[in-house]
Amino acid sequence: MAAIPTSLSEPSVADSEYTGLDRSRILSHPKSTTPSPSPAPSLSLSFSSFLTGHSAVSSGGPLSPSNAVSPSHLSAVASLIAQSFTPRVSIFASNDANEFARDKGFASVLDLFRPFGDVVAGSVVVRDTQGISTTLDNFGIRFTSSAVFPSTPSSHQQASPKSRKEPAAPCFDLQDLDALLDIYLGKDMRYFSTDLAAPPAALHDDLYYRFLQRLLASPPVSPHESFAHPVAGIIAISSRNPQPIETLSSLYKAGNDALVPPYMSKDYLRYYVLIHDEDHSDLDRSIALFERMKRHFGFHCHMVRMRSVKADLSSSEPILLLPQSQWISAAEEIAFLKSLPEKHERYIFDSDVQNMRAFVHELVVKSLIPFMERCVSTWNDQIAASRRGLTGRFFSASRRFLGSNNRGLGSGTGQSATSGNYDPITGSYGFMTAESQMRKLADYAFMLRDWKLAHSTYDLLRKDFLNDKAWKYHAGSHEMAAASLILSGTPLSSKTRADTLEPLLDSATYSYISRCSQPTYALRTILISSELLRSRGGGAADDAARWLMKAISEKLMGNLAHALIIERVSACYSIRNGVGSQGWGNRRRKAAFWQLVAAKEWVGLDKKQHARLCLDEAGENVYDALDWTDEPGQLLFELRHSTESMVYDSNVM
């Protein structure tokens, strides 16, 4: 079995120029002795890599997902979506801690910690509001910079509690995504897969899922959803610090005193970390300091023992090639691919990997998950439960009645009618309002994968947001209500899709595009829901294709992404299986037609290698059996003729 590459653009150690050195100390996945073309280095895009992550190192050694059981298509897609909405953990590191990370060859503590959050090693047990436990093998967190907080006024400026509404940031940068796709498509298709015998459909899937992962990787901080708001903050120092307790206190104060928008709460979990320098610090002194930290700051503390020297191939201890995080943004990957190759090789000692795995597991299992469960339980009992009963229904009815009266009475003054909690000037609810806390309840339930609680809460909220004319909140609640409904495993009959799911998606996309001028969020809504629908098969796959056609007709993406999504329409039709020996009801011809349309787009964009893959798949499935398609003047003939001049490597397929 070929080794799964562990970084984006450097050769794996076994295939590099170090073949003359003793590599027995380098922990890597065993390779076949049969020589074969090595794939262009990249993060593995197999479904198993989405589930296990390259940072989930087994106790046996290899930093790869090779020991994972390949999941079903549905669980893999659900895992990709779930992992894109994971808890954010901001890092507040002291200068000495960042200096420690630089000595190890990393830019900062964040750069050192980030790959280990992709997938938490070992199982994570999550309990829902009914006390039922669920074991998750692919739970992850996202380490982020403390700069995730929006920019704040300088010290001499007065922070206004109701500042003027700023232009909303897009969900992602369309230009960066198109630029990254251009880089991808300029590479050999082996860049996306380690299986050289993979059929064209698998190569298309790999490219599309890489694109989708980058699209979902870095949503901005927004008032209408709390996925990018910090759930916890790590306050980190090293054993080099001369005044450790005072430094921890000052870092806590700096984070607590930060000026943040009125929609963001600073009531998140604080977790204190001491990084012990194994090479230059006394262990007994660090242990004594750690005990002081626990007495001073409480239970949420951890000491990580790490080597401070930089690991390289001359080291006497076992080392690993540490990959980049799977969840870097498109801009970060572009910068990475354009940087010098020697900057890509970052090695780390195996002992450091084991200690980091233990640290992240303890952070998540003993602190983060219990904190989120307590928040969910409190908000559900104190706010949401009362809204679901008879009193809540009466309250909602009275709000609708009073809202309609206010609109009539206030029409002459030009004042918009709201519940009083929504501020149309800033376009947000305050973090202490019931609506804001219920949205966080739904988001926390979604991140903990309690899909049913998340769906019921989103469904409850969307009526309030409609009454308040909080259109971005309204669109967001519909978007996530649709996603959580599909993820919950609810049977999606044609009636359920038509009566429940379609209105949710239609309202979300209309509000994002027409009311909020946020087409990127509309595209995210369509791509997430269509991919989940496609995984259900049958009529749901047809609905997925129809929603992708809506994204195409609305022109929500750049040129390259436009062609890629046309190709994805074909993928939706291709999984529709027919009935009986004749396969009645299959969508082979539609799938082949959309591959033909995608090939035409790729040719127009001068991406002839990818166009050739589309043409070959369309021909193999339908058109090769028809004589008239090879006649001059036919679209297939013209497209094949236009790609004949390209240098084509049949081994790609």
Salt bridges, closest charged atoms under 4 A:
ASP15 OD1 - LYS31 NZ 2.82
ASP103 OD2 - ARG240 NH1 2.86
ASP111 OD2 - ARG346 NH1 2.87
ASP118 OD2 - HIS54 NE2 3.33
ASP182 OD1 - LYS607 NZ 2.37
ASP188 OD2 - ARG190 NH1 3.14
ASP205 OD1 - ARG568 NH1 2.50
GLU225 OE1 - HIS224 NE2 3.64
GLU225 OE1 - ARG439 NH2 3.92
GLU225 OE1 - ARG524 NH2 2.92
ASP257 OD2 - LYS253 NZ 2.68
ASP277 OD2 - ARG240 NE 3.34
ASP277 OD2 - HIS280 ND1 3.35
GLU278 OE1 - HIS276 NE2 3.12
GLU278 OE2 - ARG305 NH2 3.27
ASP279 OD1 - ARG307 NE 2.70
GLU291 OE2 - LYS294 NZ 3.36
GLU317 OE2 - ARG307 NH1 2.69
GLU332 OE2 - ARG114 NH1 2.85
GLU333 OE2 - ARG210 NH1 2.95
GLU333 OE1 - ARG214 NE 2.42
ASP352 OD2 - LYS104 NZ 2.71
GLU362 OE2 - HIS302 ND1 3.26
GLU435 OE2 - ARG399 NH1 3.48
ASP443 OD1 - ARG439 NE 2.96
ASP459 OD1 - ARG462 NE 2.69
ASP464 OD2 - ARG387 NH2 2.40
ASP464 OD1 - ARG399 NH1 3.50
ASP468 OD1 - ARG399 NH2 2.83
GLU479 OE2 - ARG524 NE 2.79
ASP499 OD2 - LYS495 NZ 2.81
GLU502 OE1 - ARG546 NH2 3.38
GLU531 OE2 - ARG534 NH1 3.64
GLU531 OE2 - ARG568 NH2 2.60
ASP542 OD2 - ARG576 NH1 2.42
ASP542 OD2 - ARG587 NH2 2.99
ASP543 OD2 - ARG497 NE 2.61
ASP543 OD1 - ARG546 NH2 3.40
GLU554 OE2 - LYS550 NZ 3.60
GLU567 OE2 - HIS204 ND1 2.77
GLU567 OE1 - HIS610 NE2 3.05
GLU601 OE1 - HIS562 ND1 3.75
ASP616 OD1 - ARG612 NE 3.54
GLU617 OE1 - HIS204 NE2 3.23
ASP624 OD1 - ARG640 NH2 2.87
ASP630 OD1 - ARG640 NH1 3.37
ASP649 OD2 - ARG190 NH2 3.07
